[in-house]
Amino acid sequence: MNDHVYKNPIKYSKNNDLQYNFAMSVLSKIFFSSNARVLDIGCGDGVITSEVAKIVSTGCVIGTDISTQMIEYAAEKYSAQDNMRFIQMDASKNIFRAQFDIITSFNCLHWVKDQMGVLKGIADSAVEGAQIALLLSHRKSIYHFVLDEICARENWKQYFTDFINPRFFFEPNVYEEMLIEVGLKTIEITEEKMTYTFPSKEKLKGFFNAASAQIKQIPLSRTEEFLNDFVTEYLKQTNCDDEIIPVHFWCLQVIATKPKLVSTKAVELANHGAWWREG
């Protein structure tokens, strides 16, 4: 089994409303033809991949994830959708070549250390003219600052002495340079403060329990105590009550394309035409 931040697909699928909400807002920025071939990287439990498969009704969608547990769960849950398949794959070791019209990845790539490997794989697996839509954490939000503060407290820091946060953050200009280096063209790259409102403290705790890498460091006997400390401090610092809790994340939204190559012959003809007109 591959190690993964989200080891429990059932728990994740019950607490991924924020991820679904954010992903759907980015999906609206790209055009889907009904027969498009789509690759969804970091598909998790498959819920967003399933939505894409409904849009490309005469096309096909492949969802990939590093987690074998997630892939098995998604394949079973959405087995009735015959234009969709799920494959276990490390995002930085893309096995596909020039096969997809659209490539998406939502709430995933900030977990991948080898970002150049990911982007090169995306470029290699895309056909010329392909659309690419990515959404990843861009920089620390108050959620992360509160979490850092809790982990540094005297009663919790013993569990984090050797902890290395598996989440990576990228500035827009740095990320755009990486896109250019692998041969992709940026259409839009923006940092956006995205918000999801949790209806209760318990829902926020459920999200944190399912989505946090830090929670894996805590013994099961103290998990509830850690969750309560986090949520209490978050509510205090954001001046929220127990019933309406907006959570903000700074996200990097990327819309890109794989440019269509212009043949050498076409360039020669164009240059010749320019010379002839000038003469």
N, C-alpha and C positions, 0 to 999 in steps of 0.2 A: 504493500500500500504506500502511496506517496503521501508525504507529510503535507499538510495544508492548513491554512488559518481556519478555514471552515470545515471541520472534520465531521460535523453532524448535519447531513442534508435535511433531515426532518426538522431539526431545530432551526436551521437557517431558513427553510422555506416558510416557516411560521413567523419569521421576524425580518423579512427582507422588503417590506413595503417602501422604505426609503430608497433602497437601491433600484427598485422597480420604477418608482416615481421619477427619479433622476434620469434613468436610462430612457424612459419614454419621451422625456422632454428633448433629449438629443436626437432620438430617432426621427422626430418631426423635421429635422434640418436636412435630411437627405431624401432623394427621390428613389422610390422602388418601382421598377417595372415588374409586372406580375410573373415574369419568367426568369428573374434574376437568380444568380447563383451566389449564395451568401455564406460567409464564414464568420461565426461568432466566437471570439476568443475569450476564455474565462467565463463560460456559460453558466457555471454554478448549477443550480437546481433545474435549469432549463426553461424557466417561466418567460423570460424575455425572448429567448430563442424561439419559443412556441408562438409568441406574438408575431415575430418576423415571418415565420413559416406560413402564418395565415395571410399575410400581406402578399407574399410571393407564391400564390396558390398554384401556379403552373411551373414554378422554379424549384429550387432545392436549398436547404440550409444544413450546414454542418456545425454543430456546437462542440467546442473542445474545452477541456478543463484538465488541470494537472491532477485533480483528485479523482481517484477511481471510484470512491464512494459517491461523489456527486454525479459522475457519468452514469453509473448503474442506476441511481435514483431517477435521473432525468429520462433515461432510455425506457425505463419501466413506466413512469408516469405518463409519458407522451407517446407511447408506442402506437397509438391510433392515428397519429399524424404521419402519413406515409411519405411526405416530402422532406422529412427531417431525420437526421442521424446524429448520434453523439459518439465522440471519440476521445479517449484519454490522450492528452498531449501536453507537453511542457511548452508554454507560449514562446520561450526563447529558442526552441528547437522545432520550428515549423516544418512539417513534412510535405506541405503542398507547394506546387509550382504552377504559376500562371493559370489558375483555375477559377478565380472568383471575381464577380462584378462588384460586389460590396463586401467590405470587411469591417466588422464592428468589434468593439471591446468596451464593456462598461463596468466600472468599479472593480477593475482587476489589475491593470498594469502597474499600479503603485506598489503591488506586492512583489514585482519581478525585479531582481537585481540587474540582470543582463538586459538592459533596456535597448541597447543597440542590436542585440540578437533578436529581440522581439520585433523591432521595426524593420530590420533586414528581412525577417521571415514574412512580415506583412507585405513588403515590397515584392518579394519573390513569389508569393502566392497570389498576388493580384494580376489581373489582365490589364493591358494598357487601357487607360480611361476609367479604371475602377474608382469607386468612391470609398473613402475610409472615414469612419466616425469613431472617435475614442473619447472616453471620459475617465479621468483619474484624479485622485486627490492632488492638489497643487501645492498647498502649504498648510501649515498648522492652523487649525481653527480653535475656538475656545474649548471645544470638545477635547482636543488633544492636549491643550494646556492644563485643563482640569485633570485629565488622566495622568499626565506627568507629575502633577502635584500630589495626587493620591499615592502613586507608586513610590514617591520619595519620602512619604511619611514614615515615622519611626516604626509603626506597627505593620508596615507592608514592605519596606525596602529590603528586608532580608530575602525576599523572593525574587529580587531583580538585580542582584549583584552581578550576574553574568548575562543578563538579558540584553539582546541586541534587537532593536525594533526592526521587524522585517518590512516596514512601510518606507517607501522612498518618495521624496518630493522633488518636483522639477519646475524650474522657472520657464515661462513661455518662450523666451529668447533662446534658452539652452535647448529646449525640446524642439524648437523649429530648426535649429542647426542640425540636430540629429536626423530629423525628417529629410532635410536637404541632402545630408551625407549618404543616406540609403537610396536616394533617387526619387523621393516623393515631393510633391508640390503642395504647399499649404494653401488652402482656400480660406480657412478661418481658424485662428487659434486665440482663445480668450480665457481669461480667468474670471470665474463667475461665482458669486456667493449663492449657493443653492440651499434651499430650506425645505425641511419636511417637519410637519407638526405632529408630534405624538399626542394621542388623546388621553394618556394617563402615565403615571410614573412607572407602572408595571410594564407598559409597552416599551418605554425607554430602556428599562432594565433588560427586557427580552432582547432588544436590538443589541445592546452593549454585550450581553452574554454570548450572543451568536456571532458578533462581528469583531470583537476585540481579540488581538493577539495576546494582550497582557493577562486576560482572564485565565489563559492556559497555564500561567505560572502559579496560580493560587490553588492550594489544596481544596478538594471538594468540600471539606468540612467548614471552610471559611469563605466559600464562594459568595454566599448570600450576604455576608457581612461586607465583603469588598464591593459588591454591586450596590448595596445601600449607601456606602460611603461615597461612591462615585456620583450616584444620582442626587444625593443630598447636597453635595458640594456644587454640582452642576446647577441645580435649582437656585442655590444661594447666589452663585456668581452671575446668573442670567436673570435674576429677579422674576422667576417664573413660579406659577402655582403648580399644584399637583395634577391639574386637569388639562391644561393647554400648554404644551411644552415644545416650542419651536427649536429645532436643532439645525445650525448652520454649518455648512462645509464649503471651504474654498476649493473649487474644482477647476481642473484644466479641461476645457472642451476643445477638441481638435477635429476639424473637417479637412480632409486632404484628398489628393488624387494621385494616381500613378500616370504621369504624362504619356501621351501617345508619341511614339517615336516618329520622327520625320526622316524619310529615307535620304541617303546621300544623293541619289539621282534627282529627287524632288528639289533639294537645295540647289543643285547645279542648274536645273531648269529655271528655278526662280531667279537665281543670280544672272543667268543668261538673258532672261526676259528684262531684268532691270537694266542690264548693259545695252540691250537692243533699243529700249525705249529712250535711254539717254542719248544714243547715237542718232 
